[in-house]
Amino acid sequence: MLLAQLRSTADRIPEAFLALLFRIAVFSVFWNAALPKQANWDLTIALFQDEYLRNLPFLPAAPMAYLAFAIEIVCSVLVLAGLATRIAALLLLAMTIFIQLFVYWASWPQHILWAAMLAYLVARGAGAWSFDRLLAQRLSRRQA
């Protein structure tokens, strides 16, 4: 009886709430990863050259550092706002997979959490509490 009540209560948690929690979590991870990059570009580029791209010397460190920063800033804000969420989450998911495969292989427990949240957002979108939903509603009204 108690288990059935708990399950019934859990079933009433709105999907929009879960999507919002994932959006906030994803934003905080990638925004906080971007901030130190802009604080000292010389150090950031050296870090890309000496650590992040050590196994991929054919990738130029400076352009990759700027690209990573841009993706982290722009996509994290888009995900938080719920605007172009699926595309932004897909870019962040690709970045997470790249980091997992080529930079920090042993960090898979952390990366799998990021990947799970991002995969959810790619598959399901930002949810009802998002700019994506507002834009979709306006577009459907115009077409009607």
C-alpha positions as CSV (number, residue, x, y, z in Angstrom):
1,M,0.0,0.0,0.0
2,L,2.7,2.5,1.0
3,L,4.8,1.5,-2.0
4,A,1.8,2.1,-4.3
5,Q,1.3,5.5,-2.8
6,L,4.9,6.4,-3.2
7,R,4.9,5.3,-6.8
8,S,1.7,7.2,-7.5
9,T,3.3,10.3,-6.0
10,A,6.5,9.8,-8.0
11,D,4.4,9.4,-11.2
12,R,2.9,12.8,-10.7
13,I,6.3,14.6,-10.9
14,P,6.1,16.6,-14.1
15,E,8.5,15.8,-16.9
16,A,9.0,19.5,-17.2
17,F,10.4,19.6,-13.7
18,L,12.9,16.8,-14.5
19,A,14.0,18.5,-17.7
20,L,14.5,21.8,-15.8
21,L,16.6,20.0,-13.2
22,F,18.7,18.5,-16.0
23,R,19.0,21.8,-17.8
24,I,20.2,23.6,-14.6
25,A,22.7,20.8,-13.9
26,V,24.1,20.8,-17.4
27,F,24.4,24.6,-17.4
28,S,26.3,24.6,-14.1
29,V,28.8,21.9,-15.3
30,F,29.7,23.5,-18.6
31,W,29.4,27.2,-17.5
32,N,31.8,26.4,-14.6
33,A,34.2,24.7,-17.0
34,A,34.2,27.7,-19.3
35,L,34.9,30.4,-16.7
36,P,38.5,29.5,-15.9
37,K,39.3,29.4,-19.6
38,Q,38.6,33.1,-20.1
39,A,40.4,34.1,-16.9
40,N,43.8,33.2,-18.4
41,W,44.0,32.4,-22.1
42,D,47.7,31.7,-22.1
43,L,47.2,29.1,-19.4
44,T,44.1,27.7,-21.2
45,I,45.9,27.3,-24.5
46,A,48.9,25.6,-22.8
47,L,46.5,23.3,-21.0
48,F,44.9,22.3,-24.3
49,Q,48.3,21.8,-25.9
50,D,50.0,19.9,-23.0
51,E,47.1,17.9,-21.5
52,Y,43.8,17.9,-23.3
53,L,45.2,17.4,-26.8
54,R,48.4,15.6,-25.9
55,N,47.1,12.5,-27.7
56,L,45.8,14.5,-30.6
57,P,48.8,16.7,-31.7
58,F,47.3,17.3,-35.1
59,L,44.5,19.4,-33.5
60,P,45.7,23.1,-33.0
61,A,45.5,24.0,-29.3
62,A,44.4,27.7,-29.6
63,P,41.4,27.2,-32.0
64,M,40.3,24.1,-30.0
65,A,40.4,26.2,-26.8
66,Y,38.3,28.9,-28.3
67,L,35.9,26.4,-29.8
68,A,35.5,24.6,-26.4
69,F,34.9,27.9,-24.6
70,A,32.3,29.0,-27.2
71,I,30.5,25.8,-27.0
72,E,30.5,25.7,-23.2
73,I,29.3,29.3,-22.9
74,V,26.7,29.4,-25.7
75,C,25.3,25.9,-25.4
76,S,25.1,26.0,-21.6
77,V,23.1,29.2,-21.7
78,L,20.8,27.9,-24.5
79,V,20.2,24.7,-22.5
80,L,19.4,26.7,-19.3
81,A,17.0,28.9,-21.2
82,G,15.5,25.9,-23.0
83,L,16.2,27.5,-26.4
84,A,17.4,25.4,-29.3
85,T,17.9,22.8,-26.5
86,R,18.2,19.7,-28.6
87,I,20.9,21.2,-30.8
88,A,22.8,22.7,-27.9
89,A,22.6,19.5,-25.8
90,L,23.8,17.5,-28.8
91,L,26.9,19.7,-29.2
92,L,27.6,19.4,-25.4
93,L,27.0,15.6,-25.7
94,A,29.5,15.4,-28.5
95,M,32.0,17.4,-26.5
96,T,31.5,15.1,-23.5
97,I,32.1,12.0,-25.6
98,F,35.2,13.6,-27.1
99,I,36.5,14.4,-23.6
100,Q,35.7,10.9,-22.4
101,L,37.4,9.2,-25.3
102,F,40.4,11.4,-25.9
103,V,41.2,13.4,-22.7
104,Y,40.0,11.9,-19.4
105,W,39.3,8.2,-20.0
106,A,39.2,7.4,-16.3
107,S,36.5,10.1,-15.6
108,W,33.7,8.0,-17.1
109,P,31.6,8.0,-13.9
110,Q,31.2,11.7,-14.1
111,H,30.9,11.8,-17.9
112,I,28.2,9.2,-17.9
113,L,26.0,11.4,-15.7
114,W,26.5,14.4,-18.0
115,A,25.9,12.2,-21.0
116,A,22.7,10.8,-19.5
117,M,21.2,14.2,-18.8
118,L,22.3,15.5,-22.2
119,A,20.9,12.4,-24.0
120,Y,17.6,13.0,-22.2
121,L,17.5,16.6,-23.4
122,V,18.3,15.6,-27.0
123,A,15.7,12.8,-26.9
124,R,12.9,14.6,-25.1
125,G,13.7,18.3,-25.4
126,A,13.6,21.1,-22.8
127,G,10.2,20.3,-21.5
128,A,7.1,22.5,-21.0
129,W,8.9,25.2,-19.0
130,S,11.1,26.4,-21.8
131,F,11.5,28.9,-24.6
132,D,11.4,26.0,-27.1
133,R,7.8,25.2,-25.9
134,L,6.8,28.9,-26.2
135,L,8.1,29.1,-29.7
136,A,6.5,25.9,-30.7
137,Q,3.1,27.1,-29.4
138,R,3.4,30.4,-31.3
139,L,4.4,28.6,-34.4
140,S,1.5,26.2,-34.2
141,R,-0.9,29.2,-33.6
142,R,0.4,30.9,-36.7
143,Q,0.0,27.8,-38.8
144,A,-3.6,27.2,-37.5
